[in-house]
Amino acid sequence: MPAYTYNGSRHQPRPRSMSDTTGYHPYPPPQAATNAPSSSQQRPMTRLSPYQTFPRNMEHSIAWSPMTVTAAATWPMHTSPAPISPPGYRPMHNQRTRHAASQWTPHARHLYPTVPLPPQVRHDVDVISSLKSGSGLDIDLTMSPAALRQQGEEQMWERSWSEPATSPAVPSISVVHPALPWVITVHRTLYEYVTVEDVLRSVVEALASPVNIEYDRQVGDGRGRYAARTWLDFLPGKRLHGLRKSRRGEDVWVMEVI
């Protein structure tokens, strides 16, 4: 057993002489190998990824170095600088799910309010008795909507304005006259159905509208014959005496004008 002496370091014995310890050599080795190339021929060391391999032309061309690093494949995974997944890895997706997601589009929003078309109603729909022809209804079609309301207050029938204009109630009706080239469509306003006020106000406002230029070009002689006229000028009279059912549809009503 070789003898040891204390060298001043704690718990670090060293041999008394180099010859007493078999196989001991200080670093670096005293004599370099005869087949070691010169420092000018040594190439820089390269760390390899666990998934990287040597090219065929480089398997035997890496220069020898006393500080050659251990192959990276022996490193533990938590200390490896390479990514956890190999470079060629691609996650698998459900093709059906991805196709469905690509086809999904959000529901389109309406930028402008839509106007419902007149509904298809039953054959037993009829206007209430206060709007029928021969009921004593007498409305001056030249008055404004404000004057129409004032007349209703004076005649004490304003309370019936909120009543349904038809029985059963419907959300819209159409009012026509043989002398008018277009249809007056009455829509509900405050309630879920068309009221008496909706019908009378819509008729008065529509007849007070001026004739558009396009109609004057198509029907007139091109000299502005209808430019200063309103739709009321096409009617044979100025007073509304009631409504009667038309043959054109169950929600279409004809004005009785005198």
Secondary structure, DSSP 4 states (H G I P E B T S, - for coil): ---EE--SSTT--EESSGGGSTT--PSSPSS--TTPPPGGGPPPP----TT----GGGTTTPPP-TTPPPPGGGS-TTT-SS-SS-TT------HHHHHHHHH--PPPPPSS---PPPPP--TT-EE-GGGBTTS---EETTS-HHHHHHHHHHTT-GGGGGSBSEES--SEEEEE-TT-SS-EEEE--SSSS-BHHHHHHHHHHHHTSBPPHHHHHHHS-SS-TTTT-BGGGGSS-SEEEEEEE-TT-TTEEEEEE-
